[in-house]
Amino acid sequence: MTKTVTDVICPFCGTLCDDVECVVSDDGKQLLEVYNACVIGTEKFLHSQAKDRVTRPRLRQDDGSWKEISYDEAVEYSAQMLAKAKKPMLFGWSSTNCEAQSVGNEIAEISKACCDNTAATCHGTTLIAVQDIGLPSCTLGEVKNRADRIIFWGCNPAHAHPRHMSRYSIFPRGFFTGKGQMSRKMIVVDPRPTDTAKMADVHLQVEQGRDYELLDALRVAFKGEWLPDVVAGVPAEKIREAADMMKSGRFGIIFFGMGVTQSLSKNHNIDAAIAVTKDLNEYTKFSIMPMRGHYNVTGSGEVFAWQFGFPFSVDLTRGFARYNPGDTSTIDLLIRGELDAMFTIGSDPGAHFPISAVKPIANMPSVCVDPHLTPTSGVSKLHVPVAFNGVEVGGNCYRMDNVPIDCRKVVEPPEGMLTDEQFLIKVRDRLKQLKGVA
Amino acid sequence: MSEYIIKNGHVFDPVQGIKGDKKDIAIKDGKIADKVSSAAKVIDAAGKTVMAGAVEIHAHIAGPKVNLGRIYRPEDKLFSCTPTKGMERMGGGASIPTTFKTGYEYAKMGYTTAMEAAMPPLFSRHVHEEIRDTPIIDEAAFPVFGNNWFVLEYLKNQEIENTAAYCAWLLKATKGYAIKVVNPGGTEAWGWGLNCLTVNDPVPYFDITPAEIIRGLIEANEYLGLPHSMHIHPNNLGNPGCYETTLDTLKLAEGYKAKNKFGREQVLHLTHTQFHSYGGTNWGDFESKAKEVTDYVNANKNITIDTGNVTLDETTTMTADGPFEHHLTGLNHLKWANVDVELETAAGVVPYIYSPNISVCAIQWAIGLEIPLLMKDPMRCYITTDHPNAGPFTRYPRVIKWLMSAKARETQINAFKHKDKVLSQTAIGTMDREISLYELAQMTRAGPAKSLGLSGMCGGLAPGMDADVAVYNFNPEKPVANPDDIEKAFSRCAAVFKSGVQVVSNGDIVSNGNKRTLWVNVKVKDNPQVTRDIKEKFIKYYSMTQNNYEALGHHFIPNPYALEVDAT
């Protein structure tokens, strides 16, 4: 006999779908089938069942080979590394639960480390813009129930957040949006004709890197002022058409992704996009929301904020929290050679950082806590595999709209494996001994 | 558990009517005791003031909008960071301190219980995570109901029993404490960019008025017999002339009597009264209507209020009154954050600088002080700053100074740029009342505890109550040489005990205590209609499933304390 676990939360992207169903074997040890999740989510669940999964920590030897070690030895290596380091970095946190993040923050405080999450390479620019100008936003259920104007700017949910449009933004029939897709107008701004753009009522094919100009042009168009014939590669008539469409809605929202946050102008693009949203609130109701990537990158920002006061790139080396992205952000610290130990968890900087920032990781004491084999585990000195968060252990996570959802445990992890939180607690306790703190 | 005896202090305890007599306070097993053994540790309080731990009835200290404030205001951390020290975790933030700093700061001032005043139900798990990380003080959170679709739909048909059953369900699902109402109907209207500015403005689509929501929720509250009353932030906050809406709101409570087993006597708690006591028609003829509002409250015993004192600081306003924050950003042009929450509520955040050089801010300051000075019964008027809206809670000692010393008020009035305007638009210059220490204990301890239905537990020093005790370096027998000494004495306690554990010694944190999360567990009759409605709304309109909605488990609420209510 098999059992079905319902209301499972998918630990993949910021959409944080919580209606997944998993079929598990009677003894609760094997995950057999996944329903309702997208292909990426399904793969994430099923990957935990891989037969060739690494289940014990491995330490890199002088000859380059891996040697399997016990968790206790891995704890000792990690604690010693953090105790000795002058400026360690605890990076990642976006693919683990808030309880583990909380313990990690204690470790950072004891070892006077820098701590940072993946926002540093993703929506950190959004957070900087929010600190400049604010953020009129809403929860995804508001979009489902009220929104009749949906703008996707520099994002491609058809591929990156596959269930976003069906659960929240385009297709659902909500309280005031009984006709579903028919009651909504969709605008996509993207230099590429993506699969999302193909669905749009209006596709503004902006010239690459010219988003700021287009956003400013929209603000001009709202006021009915003069525009050049073409702005950012988009004809003025088309801009006015989009502007009128936005203004004439009852409730609209701009979803934006890395196409604007990490292209030319970065946070200034988001400044302008938020200004557009503020302007629209003079005519109707409008919101804006970043399409957060990792399923709990939002949660990491929240935990950092209530414990240290800042959402990412926090530097505790002086004994109190400082925040200065560009100075205290991971890539910059790595490239400048300021770090002397790297502790990575719930993220893969090896695959996403520039090579000039990855090389230093390979040349310093480093730990990678990750259930998978990744480029980061490949360059780190110690790889600590752990239970899959959201599959083999529960814990709180935050959706892209900051709504907290408590993940569920679906199956047992392979025997003897620790979770992120359990491993971190051991490291913390050993570190306290080494540092002589109560 | 250790025993303590606090000897020879001047005790102020309204619960027992003790007005500064020298008395020993014994602590045993976490409670105030009649006597303790000779092994008890002696705390010498000679020449000091001893009161119960203070009770915060309304502050925004945990949850999504507080954290949004932290995230989007790095500047609030400038010069306000505190390093790791002994058992204190590092902290930061002036108007929106981090959770650890929040707990320590309250404890150091002698506060041992605090209420988070607005919990969006959908975000209850976030609120509880932050409460968990706020050390020492007991906390509870009020879920907001005044714009909730279930409530609007039930009350449109005057279905009190269904409303009550829904409230009971939501209190349990969110581990909430009381029925909070913020800009009833207006925040739902904000879903469309609109607002309700009087108690008779109809709510778009739902076709119900704020007055009907307020009355219905008072009735539901008394039907259930909850420890606290309906706790309201009325419509039309912060606008010149808003006192009329405030009086209209208060009049809705006429004829209702409190029904509960917790000793609570009011049916309506009006919060941050200062923001609701404005006269005039614009910012030029803006004036105080504190007298009109307090006259009404003085005459109607079924109402309690808190003040919402402006402290003349740079701060961060945050409220579930979404349309107000949009209005405010239009006034001061500072950054605006907003979160609309599906089916339930909304919230906004805008920084604000209460400058002593701006006449409106100075008048607001005066109104905040006029209210407690005009209130005849200090058991029905509590000191708050609506933290962080009118000022950070860390300024309570300064507010106490202004209330206890007419000289301190005069000094401040003389420092205002528009002193004449303050004197012509308010009556603060004519008031010579000085709040006594006994009245202070009523306004910060016994009063709020009674209003919250916690009078058997905290806010007093009678044997059997929780041993929450604060010892201040303030000698009531000596005349006050300088009003600033009052502020200094109430800023840092000589000693604080929380449930019998000494948490502060000479102004330093010595223990992280045994913090509890209070919530209200109401038993109601099985109500199939409400059960079905909840299920249907989750399937059709919420963006998460019903089974994932409840705040449940050790990682959210490690040390719960449920007040049981039987409404079957």
Interface residues (C-beta under 8 A of the other chain):
Chain A: T6 D7 I9 D18 D19 C98 E99 S102 E106 E109 L127 V130 Q131 D132 I133 G134 L135 P136 S137 C138 T139 L140 G141 E142 K144 N145 R146 R167 Y168 G174 F175 F176 R250 F251 K278 N281 T284 K285 S287 G301 E302 V303 A305 W306 Q307 F308 G309 F310 P311 L316 R318 G319 F320 A321 R322 Y323 G395 N396 Y398 N402 V403 P404 I405 D406 A438
Chain B: A62 P64 V66 N67 L68 R70 I71 Y72 R73 P74 D76 K77 C81 T82 P83 T84 M87 R89 M90 G91 G92 G93 T98 T99 F100 L122 F123 R125 H126 E129 E130 D133 W149 W190 G191 W192 G193 Y205 H326 T329 K335 W336 A337 N338 V339 D340 V341 E342 L343 A346 V349 V350 K540 Y541 Y542 S543 M544 T545 N547 N548 L552 G553 H555 F556
